[in-house]
Amino acid sequence: MLRIRFLPLLIIVLCAAFSVSAQFQVRVKFGEIANLTYQLDCVADLPINCSRENFRELWKKEFLKNEADRRMIKEWTRLREFYSKGVQLSNENDKNSASIDLFDKIRIAGWQANDANDYATRLDLLTIPSDRRMFEAVVRHFQPAFNRWWQREAAKSGEVFAKQTEALLRSAKIAETMRRIFYFYQPILPADYEISFNLFYLPDLVKEPSGGQQLENYSLMEFRPKERPEQRIDVAVHELSHFFYDSIKPESRVKLEKVFQSSTRASAIPAYNLLNEALAAAFGNGIVAREVTPPADFEEYVASPGSFYNNPAIDRAAKAVLPLADDWLKNQKTIDDADFAAQYIAALEKAFGEELLAPKLYLSEMFLLIDAKLGGTIRRDARRILEAASFYSNEGDLADENIFDEYENQPRLNALLIVRPESVSKLVARKIISAAQAQQVQTEFQSKKSVLFGTTRAPLTYVYIIVAEDAAAASKSMEKLARAKQFQGIYDK
């Protein structure tokens, strides 16, 4: 979708485990190899959520001293991008399917590893031998300088932060709130399932938001040198909420999707696209943050734009559902509750008004098709500009008969198609647009040299089409789409 002599390292890994009502185990981890591989992914400009500017500044200052260092970063990028494919686990007669993402599994291997040898052993299960050696060589190349920085700056404060985080998570108020959040989602997990809170030291070199992410059962949390866990616990529970959401019962997920998809309210689909993040921010950045923040400070925090989430739509949605979230947890309601969807949609409609119908919110979950002839980094630009939460994507020749399979298999999925002008006729052949619409698009392109077009593909489901000669023009049209209100036909603003 590399060599160098090895110096023995003092590895500091703090692991503390505890149980929340015997439903799941939480383990707090802070380790050198985990931080090194995390930073490598970030500075190699891979598509991960991280505080990129801070780590770039750190590596420019501490680790990228010569051409050999820069070659190692390029090699890391090459290896990681090569192992970026997913492995689909299914067959023709099996209705259930799953996939394994090698890119993510290699990230996890770094977080699990105690040292470079352990990391290399774990990579033996995920990569071919020659690539495993190259992964290990990159790590060993940067280890000596990284360890000197680690011991000087990160290790001591990180160990204290990890111990304090573990104590906070064990506290009565936080543990009880986590129990109620668990109950709300009703996730399907084995008894005493382990959830790993992985901590990543963030040098405070550039002013930018710190990162957090949930990947499978791994909660990732960056922290700055002078921060206290009370300032970051909201992020931890936010990410944990994502994991619970992803683990809800399959029948509950199907039921939830049907409620939103069958709604006659135009706001239902964009509201559903915001659901996962809105709930996580309301629970973590709202309810849990309130538990550790003085009341007056919390009121000021809620009133501050972007305080719950560094995305205006998600921030507004989370704050809109915060009163409902309080009621749901207090009264031990679940996501299966019959009134849940209607209450949630109504809260967002009141907060957003017509802005809830913006194309950008419909495309938060989407099918993305890219004409390979355009080149460039369009997929990455689409995620950045449109801030898409997730998308199915396909990049290739539009003459390929299978390129629209995912589009056709999901008729209620909103879509963005980015094509060159000579490929517009293929959209007619696939009955995505009519011949008359194609003529309208071609006429506009001859005049403006780029086109942004919108049409319906099903009731309350849209397809947006960008026609451009190159990746730069396509990105400019995406920027227009990100600002647009709902439209049909040619967008000419």
C-alpha positions as CSV (number, residue, x, y, z in Angstrom):
1,M,0.0,0.0,0.0
2,L,24.5,-2.4,6.7
3,R,27.9,-2.9,8.7
4,I,30.0,-1.1,11.4
5,R,31.6,-2.3,14.6
6,F,29.3,-3.0,17.4
7,L,29.8,-1.5,20.9
8,P,28.1,-3.3,23.8
9,L,25.1,-1.3,25.0
10,L,23.4,-0.8,28.3
11,I,19.8,-1.5,27.4
12,I,17.3,0.2,29.7
13,V,13.9,-1.5,29.4
14,L,11.3,-0.8,32.0
15,C,8.4,-3.2,32.0
16,A,5.6,-3.0,34.5
17,A,2.4,-5.0,34.2
18,F,-0.9,-4.8,35.9
19,S,-4.5,-5.9,35.4
20,V,-7.7,-3.9,34.9
21,S,-10.4,-6.1,36.4
22,A,-8.7,-9.2,35.0
23,Q,-10.0,-8.2,31.5
24,F,-6.6,-7.1,30.1
25,Q,-3.1,-6.6,31.2
26,V,-1.2,-3.4,30.6
27,R,2.6,-3.4,30.3
28,V,4.6,-0.2,30.2
29,K,7.8,-0.4,28.1
30,F,10.6,2.0,27.5
31,G,13.6,0.7,25.6
32,E,16.6,1.8,23.6
33,I,16.2,-0.4,20.5
34,A,12.5,0.4,20.3
35,N,13.3,4.1,20.3
36,L,16.1,3.7,17.8
37,T,13.9,1.8,15.3
38,Y,11.0,4.2,15.9
39,Q,13.2,7.2,15.1
40,L,14.7,5.5,12.0
41,D,11.2,5.0,10.6
42,C,10.4,8.7,11.3
43,V,13.6,10.3,9.8
44,A,13.4,8.0,6.8
45,D,10.1,9.8,6.0
46,L,8.1,6.6,6.1
47,P,4.3,6.9,6.4
48,I,4.0,6.8,10.1
49,N,2.5,9.1,12.7
50,C,5.5,10.7,14.6
51,S,6.9,14.1,15.5
52,R,8.9,14.2,12.3
53,E,10.4,17.7,12.7
54,N,11.8,17.1,16.2
55,F,13.5,13.8,15.2
56,R,14.8,15.3,11.9
57,E,16.5,18.1,13.9
58,L,17.9,15.6,16.4
59,W,19.3,13.3,13.7
60,K,20.8,16.3,11.8
61,K,22.5,17.3,15.0
62,E,23.6,14.0,16.4
63,F,23.6,11.1,13.9
64,L,23.8,12.2,10.3
65,K,27.3,13.4,10.1
66,N,28.6,12.1,6.8
67,E,27.7,10.5,3.5
68,A,27.8,7.0,5.0
69,D,25.2,7.9,7.5
70,R,22.9,9.3,4.8
71,R,23.4,6.2,2.7
72,M,22.2,4.1,5.7
73,I,19.0,6.1,6.0
74,K,18.4,5.6,2.3
75,E,19.0,1.9,2.7
76,W,16.5,1.8,5.7
77,T,13.9,3.6,3.5
78,R,14.4,1.1,0.7
79,L,14.1,-1.9,2.9
80,R,11.1,-0.6,4.8
81,E,9.3,0.3,1.6
82,F,10.1,-3.1,0.0
83,Y,8.4,-4.7,3.0
84,S,5.3,-2.5,2.8
85,K,2.9,-5.0,1.3
86,G,0.1,-6.8,3.1
87,V,-0.3,-10.6,3.0
88,Q,-4.0,-11.5,2.5
89,L,-5.1,-14.7,4.4
90,S,-8.2,-16.0,2.6
91,N,-9.4,-18.4,-0.1
92,E,-12.3,-18.6,-2.5
93,N,-14.5,-20.7,-0.1
94,D,-13.7,-18.8,3.1
95,K,-16.0,-15.9,3.9
96,N,-13.7,-14.8,6.7
97,S,-10.5,-13.1,5.6
98,A,-7.6,-11.3,7.4
99,S,-4.4,-9.7,6.4
100,I,-0.9,-9.3,7.8
101,D,0.9,-6.0,7.2
102,L,4.7,-6.7,7.0
103,F,5.5,-3.0,7.4
104,D,3.7,-2.9,10.7
105,K,5.1,-6.3,11.9
106,I,8.6,-5.0,11.3
107,R,7.8,-2.0,13.4
108,I,6.5,-4.2,16.2
109,A,9.7,-6.3,16.1
110,G,11.7,-3.3,17.0
111,W,9.4,-2.4,19.9
112,Q,9.6,-6.0,21.3
113,A,13.4,-6.4,21.0
114,N,15.7,-6.1,24.0
115,D,18.9,-5.6,21.9
116,A,20.2,-5.8,18.3
117,N,20.6,-9.5,18.4
118,D,17.0,-10.0,19.6
119,Y,15.8,-7.6,16.9
120,A,17.7,-9.5,14.2
121,T,16.2,-12.8,15.4
122,R,12.7,-11.4,15.2
123,L,13.3,-10.2,11.7
124,D,14.3,-13.7,10.7
125,L,10.6,-14.5,10.8
126,L,9.6,-11.6,8.6
127,T,12.3,-11.0,6.0
128,I,14.7,-12.9,3.7
129,P,18.2,-13.5,5.1
130,S,20.0,-10.9,3.0
131,D,17.5,-8.2,3.9
132,R,17.6,-9.2,7.6
133,R,21.4,-8.7,7.6
134,M,20.9,-5.2,6.0
135,F,18.2,-4.2,8.6
136,E,20.6,-5.3,11.4
137,A,23.5,-3.5,9.8
138,V,21.7,-0.2,9.7
139,V,20.8,-0.5,13.4
140,R,24.3,-1.4,14.4
141,H,25.7,1.5,12.3
142,F,23.8,4.0,14.3
143,Q,23.9,2.3,17.7
144,P,27.1,3.7,19.1
145,A,26.1,7.4,18.5
146,F,22.5,6.7,19.5
147,N,23.6,5.0,22.7
148,R,25.8,8.0,23.7
149,W,22.8,10.3,23.2
150,W,20.5,7.9,24.9
151,Q,22.6,7.6,28.1
152,R,23.2,11.3,28.2
153,E,19.7,12.6,27.5
154,A,16.9,10.0,27.3
155,A,17.5,7.1,29.6
156,K,17.1,8.6,33.1
157,S,14.2,10.9,32.5
158,G,12.5,8.2,30.5
159,E,12.8,5.6,33.2
160,V,11.2,8.0,35.7
161,F,8.4,8.8,33.3
162,A,7.7,5.1,32.6
163,K,7.5,4.3,36.4
164,Q,5.1,7.3,36.9
165,T,3.0,6.3,33.9
166,E,2.6,2.8,35.4
167,A,1.6,4.3,38.8
168,L,-1.0,6.6,37.1
169,L,-2.5,3.8,35.1
170,R,-2.9,1.8,38.3
171,S,-4.7,4.7,40.2
172,A,-8.3,4.0,41.1
173,K,-9.9,6.7,39.0
174,I,-8.0,5.9,35.8
175,A,-8.3,2.2,36.2
176,E,-12.1,2.5,36.7
177,T,-12.5,4.8,33.7
178,M,-10.6,2.3,31.6
179,R,-12.8,-0.5,32.8
180,R,-15.9,1.4,31.8
181,I,-14.5,2.3,28.4
182,F,-13.7,-1.4,27.9
183,Y,-17.3,-2.2,28.8
184,F,-18.7,0.4,26.4
185,Y,-16.8,-1.2,23.4
186,Q,-17.3,-4.8,24.5
187,P,-14.2,-5.9,22.6
188,I,-13.5,-9.6,22.0
189,L,-10.1,-10.3,23.6
190,P,-8.6,-13.3,25.4
191,A,-8.6,-13.3,29.2
192,D,-5.8,-11.1,30.6
193,Y,-4.8,-10.0,27.2
194,E,-1.6,-8.0,27.2
195,I,-1.6,-4.4,25.9
196,S,1.7,-2.8,25.6
197,F,2.2,0.9,26.3
198,N,5.4,1.8,24.4
199,L,7.1,5.1,25.4
200,F,9.2,7.2,23.0
201,Y,11.4,10.0,24.2
202,L,10.9,13.2,22.2
203,P,13.6,15.8,22.2
204,D,12.1,19.2,22.6
205,L,13.9,20.9,19.6
206,V,11.0,22.0,17.5
207,K,7.5,23.2,18.4
208,E,5.1,20.6,17.1
209,P,2.4,18.3,18.5
210,S,3.7,15.1,20.0
211,G,2.5,11.9,18.5
212,G,0.5,8.9,19.6
213,Q,-0.8,5.8,17.8
214,Q,-2.4,2.4,18.3
215,L,-1.1,-0.4,16.2
216,E,-2.7,-3.8,17.1
217,N,-2.2,-4.2,20.8
218,Y,0.6,-1.6,21.0
219,S,-0.1,1.9,22.3
220,L,2.6,4.3,21.3
221,M,3.2,7.5,23.2
222,E,5.8,10.2,22.7
223,F,6.8,12.3,25.7
224,R,9.0,15.4,26.2
225,P,11.8,15.6,28.8
226,K,9.9,17.8,31.3
227,E,6.4,16.3,30.8
228,R,4.5,14.4,33.4
229,P,2.4,11.4,32.7
230,E,-0.7,13.4,33.7
231,Q,0.0,15.5,30.6
232,R,0.1,12.4,28.3
233,I,-2.3,9.9,29.9
234,D,-5.1,11.2,27.7
235,V,-3.1,10.1,24.6
236,A,-2.5,6.7,26.1
237,V,-6.2,6.1,26.7
238,H,-7.1,7.7,23.4
239,E,-5.0,5.1,21.6
240,L,-6.3,2.3,23.7
241,S,-9.8,3.2,22.8
242,H,-8.9,2.7,19.1
243,F,-7.7,-0.8,19.9
244,F,-11.0,-1.6,21.7
245,Y,-13.0,-0.2,18.8
246,D,-11.0,-2.3,16.4
247,S,-11.7,-5.4,18.6
248,I,-15.5,-5.1,19.0
249,K,-17.6,-8.2,18.1
250,P,-17.9,-8.7,14.3
251,E,-21.7,-8.8,14.6
252,S,-21.7,-5.5,16.5
253,R,-19.6,-3.9,13.8
254,V,-21.9,-5.2,11.1
255,K,-24.9,-3.9,13.0
256,L,-23.3,-0.5,13.6
257,E,-22.3,-0.1,10.0
258,K,-25.8,-1.0,8.8
259,V,-27.4,1.5,11.1
260,F,-25.3,4.3,9.6
261,Q,-25.5,3.1,6.0
262,S,-29.3,2.6,6.1
263,S,-29.9,6.1,7.5
264,T,-31.7,8.6,5.3
265,R,-29.8,11.4,7.0
266,A,-27.1,12.9,4.7
267,S,-24.9,13.4,7.7
268,A,-24.8,9.7,8.7
269,I,-21.8,8.6,6.6
270,P,-19.5,11.5,7.5
271,A,-20.6,11.1,11.1
272,Y,-19.7,7.4,10.9
273,N,-16.3,8.3,9.3
274,L,-15.6,10.4,12.4
275,L,-16.8,7.9,14.9
276,N,-13.6,6.0,15.8
277,E,-11.6,9.2,16.4
278,A,-14.4,11.2,18.0
279,L,-15.0,8.4,20.6
280,A,-11.3,8.0,21.3
281,A,-10.8,11.7,21.8
282,A,-13.9,12.1,23.9
283,F,-12.9,9.2,26.2
284,G,-9.1,9.9,26.4
285,N,-8.7,13.6,25.7
286,G,-11.9,14.5,27.4
287,I,-13.0,12.2,30.3
288,V,-9.6,10.9,31.3
289,A,-7.9,14.3,30.9
290,R,-10.6,15.8,33.2
291,E,-9.7,13.2,35.9
292,V,-6.1,14.6,36.1
293,T,-6.7,18.3,35.4
294,P,-8.0,21.0,37.8
295,P,-11.6,22.0,36.9
296,A,-10.7,25.6,35.8
297,D,-7.8,24.4,33.7
298,F,-10.0,21.8,32.1
299,E,-12.6,24.3,31.1
300,E,-9.9,26.4,29.4
301,Y,-8.5,23.3,27.8
302,V,-11.9,22.4,26.3
303,A,-12.4,25.9,25.0
304,S,-9.1,25.9,23.2
305,P,-9.3,25.0,19.5
306,G,-7.5,21.8,18.6
307,S,-7.0,20.8,22.3
308,F,-8.6,17.4,22.0
309,Y,-7.2,16.6,18.5
310,N,-5.0,18.3,16.0
311,N,-7.7,18.0,13.3
312,P,-10.6,20.6,13.4
313,A,-13.3,18.1,12.5
314,I,-12.3,15.4,15.0
315,D,-11.7,18.0,17.7
316,R,-15.2,19.5,17.2
317,A,-16.8,16.0,17.0
318,A,-15.2,14.8,20.2
319,K,-16.2,17.9,22.1
320,A,-19.7,17.6,20.8
321,V,-20.1,14.0,22.1
322,L,-18.3,14.5,25.4
323,P,-21.6,15.0,27.4
324,L,-23.0,11.9,25.7
325,A,-19.8,10.0,26.5
326,D,-20.2,10.9,30.2
327,D,-23.7,9.5,30.2
328,W,-22.7,6.3,28.3
329,L,-20.0,5.4,30.7
330,K,-21.9,6.5,33.9
331,N,-24.9,4.3,32.9
332,Q,-22.8,1.5,31.6
333,K,-24.2,1.7,28.1
334,T,-22.5,-0.1,25.2
335,I,-21.8,0.8,21.6
336,D,-24.6,-1.8,20.8
337,D,-27.2,0.4,22.6
338,A,-30.3,1.0,20.4
339,D,-30.2,4.8,20.8
340,F,-26.4,5.2,20.4
341,A,-26.2,6.0,16.6
342,A,-29.1,8.5,16.6
343,Q,-27.8,10.4,19.7
344,Y,-24.3,10.5,18.2
345,I,-25.5,11.7,14.7
346,A,-27.7,14.4,16.3
347,A,-24.9,15.7,18.4
348,L,-22.6,16.1,15.4
349,E,-25.4,17.7,13.3
350,K,-25.9,20.3,16.0
351,A,-22.2,21.0,16.3
352,F,-21.3,21.1,12.5
353,G,-24.5,22.1,10.7
354,E,-23.9,21.9,6.9
355,E,-20.2,21.6,7.4
356,L,-20.7,18.0,8.3
357,L,-21.5,17.4,4.6
358,A,-18.1,18.5,3.3
359,P,-16.5,16.2,0.7
360,K,-13.4,15.9,3.0
361,L,-15.5,14.3,5.7
362,Y,-17.1,11.8,3.2
363,L,-13.6,10.9,2.1
364,S,-12.3,10.2,5.6
365,E,-12.9,6.6,4.6
366,M,-12.6,6.1,0.9
367,F,-11.5,4.3,-2.2
368,L,-8.5,6.1,-3.8
369,L,-7.5,5.3,-7.4
370,I,-4.4,6.8,-8.9
371,D,-3.4,6.7,-12.5
372,A,0.2,5.4,-12.3
373,K,1.2,7.7,-15.3
374,L,0.9,10.7,-13.0
375,G,3.9,9.7,-10.9
376,G,4.9,11.6,-7.8
377,T,3.7,11.0,-4.2
378,I,0.0,11.3,-4.7
379,R,-1.0,8.6,-2.2
380,R,1.0,10.3,0.5
381,D,-0.3,13.7,-0.5
382,A,-3.9,12.5,-0.4
383,R,-3.5,11.2,3.2
384,R,-1.8,14.5,4.2
385,I,-4.1,17.0,2.4
386,L,-7.4,15.2,3.0
387,E,-6.4,13.8,6.4
388,A,-8.0,10.5,5.5
389,A,-8.4,8.1,8.4
390,S,-8.1,5.1,6.1
391,F,-8.5,4.2,2.5
392,Y,-8.5,1.4,0.0
393,S,-6.1,2.4,-2.7
394,N,-5.0,1.2,-6.1
395,E,-2.4,2.7,-8.4
396,G,-1.9,1.5,-11.9
397,D,-3.0,1.5,-15.5
398,L,-6.7,2.2,-15.8
399,A,-6.8,-0.4,-18.7
400,D,-6.2,-3.1,-16.1
401,E,-9.6,-4.9,-15.8
402,N,-9.1,-5.5,-12.0
403,I,-8.1,-2.0,-11.0
404,F,-11.7,-1.0,-10.0
405,D,-12.5,-4.3,-8.1
406,E,-12.5,-2.7,-4.7
407,Y,-14.5,0.2,-5.9
408,E,-17.1,-2.1,-7.4
409,N,-17.2,-4.4,-4.4
410,Q,-18.1,-1.6,-2.1
411,P,-20.9,0.5,-3.7
412,R,-21.4,2.6,-0.6
413,L,-17.8,3.6,-0.2
414,N,-17.0,7.2,-1.2
415,A,-14.2,7.5,-3.7
416,L,-11.6,9.8,-5.2
417,L,-10.2,9.0,-8.6
418,I,-7.1,10.8,-9.9
419,V,-6.5,10.3,-13.6
420,R,-4.8,11.8,-16.6
421,P,-7.1,13.3,-19.4
422,E,-6.6,10.4,-21.8
423,S,-8.1,8.1,-19.1
424,V,-11.4,9.9,-18.8
425,S,-12.9,7.6,-21.5
426,K,-12.1,4.6,-19.3
427,L,-14.3,6.0,-16.6
428,V,-17.2,6.1,-19.1
429,A,-16.5,2.5,-20.1
430,R,-16.7,1.5,-16.4
431,K,-20.0,3.4,-16.1
432,I,-18.6,5.7,-13.4
433,I,-19.6,8.8,-15.3
434,S,-21.7,9.3,-18.4
435,A,-20.5,10.2,-21.9
436,A,-22.1,13.7,-21.4
437,Q,-20.2,14.2,-18.1
438,A,-17.0,13.0,-19.7
439,Q,-17.4,15.6,-22.5
440,Q,-18.0,18.3,-19.8
441,V,-14.8,17.2,-18.0
442,Q,-12.7,17.2,-21.2
443,T,-14.0,20.6,-22.2
444,E,-13.1,22.0,-18.8
445,F,-9.7,20.4,-19.0
446,Q,-8.9,22.0,-22.4
447,S,-9.6,25.4,-20.8
448,K,-8.2,25.0,-17.3
449,K,-5.6,22.1,-17.7
450,S,-7.0,20.6,-14.5
451,V,-10.5,19.5,-13.4
452,L,-12.2,18.7,-10.1
453,F,-15.5,17.0,-10.7
454,G,-18.1,15.4,-8.3
455,T,-21.1,13.1,-8.9
456,T,-23.2,10.6,-7.0
457,R,-22.5,6.9,-7.2
458,A,-25.3,5.8,-4.9
459,P,-27.8,7.6,-2.6
460,L,-25.7,9.8,-0.2
461,T,-22.5,8.3,-1.7
462,Y,-20.1,10.3,-3.9
463,V,-17.2,9.9,-6.3
464,Y,-14.9,12.9,-6.9
465,I,-12.6,12.9,-9.9
466,I,-9.4,14.9,-10.4
467,V,-8.1,15.1,-13.9
468,A,-4.5,16.4,-14.1
469,E,-1.4,16.1,-16.3
470,D,1.0,15.6,-13.4
471,A,1.2,15.0,-9.6
472,A,1.7,18.7,-8.8
473,A,-1.6,19.7,-10.5
474,A,-3.4,16.7,-8.8
475,S,-2.2,17.9,-5.4
476,K,-3.5,21.4,-6.1
477,S,-6.9,20.0,-6.9
478,M,-6.9,18.0,-3.8
479,E,-6.3,21.1,-1.8
480,K,-9.4,22.6,-3.4
481,L,-11.3,19.5,-2.6
482,A,-10.2,19.7,1.1
483,R,-11.7,23.2,1.4
484,A,-14.8,22.6,-0.7
485,K,-18.4,22.4,0.5
486,Q,-20.5,19.6,-1.1
487,F,-20.8,20.1,-4.9
488,Q,-21.9,18.3,-8.0
489,G,-20.4,18.7,-11.5
490,I,-17.4,20.9,-12.2
491,Y,-15.9,22.6,-9.1
492,D,-14.8,26.0,-10.3
493,K,-14.0,28.0,-7.2
